[in-house]
Amino acid sequence: MITLHHLNKSRSKRIIWLLEELGQAYEIKSYQRDSQTFLAPAELKQIHALGKSPVIELDGQVIAESGAITEYLIERFAADSLAPARDSQEHIHYLQWLHFAESSAILPLLLRMFVEKDGCTTNFLEGYAKVEVEKVLSYFNDMLEDKTYLIGGKLSGADIMMSFIVEIVQNNGEFDLYPNIERYGALLSQNPHWLKSVEIEAELDAS
């Protein structure tokens, strides 16, 4: 049994989607953000020292980090369906996109969000974040030209990981700037397991 420690309104929704795709037995332990600070509750630190989500427990192991969780679960349970063959050129591209989501892509988006939330005047960060956001999103948009999914024309773990970046673009009202991301997001949103993850998260959020 896989246990997912899920924080509401967080990147761990992708792991719910992944678990639905895998068809493996799992349970969710849900945590709510503080209504004032929007931070994760202290009890998550009892699962992992960083007190962050997602975290999974499986066979006595505690595994953190979205990319690591996704890569591990797919290798173990769905290597023939949610990842290209390991000896293929596509597998290299798959790994790059799998980890792009939590490295190059997310950092400038978070920086921009933090600067906006703080409301301060910056000497460097605001301009840097703006340039980097445009760079990574334009790259993502360009790489989707003439594609359905990111790798090999079929759903993979890379798409599941990148779905959070798509959500940020949508929530920021920027689809008009990145039409390929909008089209790609529309495709992902039709996936029945994605729809199930949205439903599950909404139920957990309301509980």
N, C-alpha and C positions, 0 to 999 in steps of 0.2 A: 504493500500500500504506500502510495506517495502522499506525503502531507505538504501542502503549500501554505506557508504563512503569508497571507495576503493583506496588504495595506490598502485601504480604499483610496481611490483617485491617485493611483500610482502606476508605475511601469509594470507591476506584476500582473496586470490584466492580460498582458501578452502570454504569461505562463498559464493562465486559465485557458486561453485559446489553444496553446500548445497541448495541454493535457487533454482537452476535448479531441484534438486531432489524433493523439496517440491512442485513445481508446483504452487506456490503462486505468485501473481502479485508483481513485484519489479522493482525498478529503481536503477541505479548506478550513484553516483557522484564520478567522477574520479579525482585523484590527482597524480601529478608527483613528483618524487624525484628530489632534486637539483643535477644537473649534476656533480658538483664538490665535494660536501660533501656527497652525496647520502642520505641526511637526508630528512625527510618529510617536506613539506612546512608549513609555519606558519599558513595558513588559516585553517588547520585541528584543531587548538586550538580553533577555533570558534565553533566547534562541540563538542569537549571534551577537558578538561583542559590539558590532557597529550599530545594532538596533535599527536596521534598515530592512526593506522588503523589495523584491521577493527573496525568500529563502525556502528551500525544500528540505525535507527529511526523507531519506530512502535507505533502507538496509543499514540503519545505524549511522549513516553519514549525514552531516549537515552541509548543504551546498548553497553558497550565496553567489550573487552577481548574475544578472539576467542572461548575459552571453554564455557564461559557463554552464548555467542550468540548461539553457536551450541546446547547446552543443552536446552536453552529456546525455540528456534524455533522448535526443534524436539518434545519437550514435548507439545507444543501448536498445531503443525500442522501434525506431523508424528510419534506420540508415538507408533502407531501400526505397523509401517513399518520400521523405522530407529532406533529403540531401542528395547531391549528385555522387556518382561513384568516386571513391577516394583517389583513384589513380587518374582522374580526368582533369582537364584544364578547367572545367566548370567548377570543380570542387574548390580550386584556389579562389575563384571569384566569389563563390558561396561563402567561404570563410571571411573574406574581406568585407562583404556586406553584413555578415552576421555580427562582426565586431565594429564596423563603422557606426552602427546605431548608437553604441555606448561610448564611442571615442570621439572621432572627428565631428560627428553630427550633433551630438547632444551638448557638448561643452559650450559652443557659442550661443545656442538656444537658451541654455540655463543662464549664461552670463547676461544676456539681454533681459531675461525675465527678472533676474535679481536687481539689475540696475533700474528697471522700471518700477519694481516693487519698492525699492529704497527711495526713489525720487530725488536722489542727490545729483549734484553737478559733478561730473567726473572729468579728469584731465585726459584720460586714455581709454578707459573701459568701454564707455558707451560707443565711441567710434569704432573701436576694435571689434566689439560684438556685432555691430551692424554690418561691417565688412565681411566678417567670418560667416555670419548667418547667410548672407547673400551668396557667398562662395560655396558653402556646403549644399545649400538648397538648390542652387543653379546646377551644381554637379549632379546631384541626385535627379533633378528634373531632366537634364540632358541624357543621363544614362538610361532613362526610361523611354527614350525616343524609340518608336517602333517595337516596343516590348509590351507584353502582358505582365508576366511576373518577372522578377529580377534575374532568375537563373533558369535557362532551359525551357522556358514557356510553361512551367508548372510551379505550383506552390512549394516553397521550401521554408526552412527555418529562417532564412534571410528575410523573407517577406514578413514573417511573424515578428521578427525583431524590428524591422523598419516601420511596422505599422504605427508604433508610438510616435515616430517622427512625422508621419502623415497626419496623425491626430493633432499634433502641435500646429502644423501648418493650417489645418482646418480651423482649429479653435482660435487662431490668430487672424482669421479671415484673409488668408494669403493665397488661396487657391487660384485667384485670377492671375497671380504673378507666375504660377508654376502649373500650367495646364496638364502636363504629363503626370505630375503628382496627384492632381485632382482626379484624372482618369483612373490612375492606379488605385487610389483610395476608394473610388466607387466600386472597382472590381473586388478589392479585399472585403468591402462592407457587405458584399453579397454572399460571402462564404458562410454556410450554416453554422460552422463551429465558432466563427467570429461572432455571429449574432447570438449564439448561446453564451459566449463569454460576456457580452454586453448585458445580457439578461441576468446572468449570475451576479455580476458586479453590482448591478442596480439593486438586486435583492439584498445583497450583503450590505450595501450602503444604507438601505432603508431599515435594516434590522437593528 
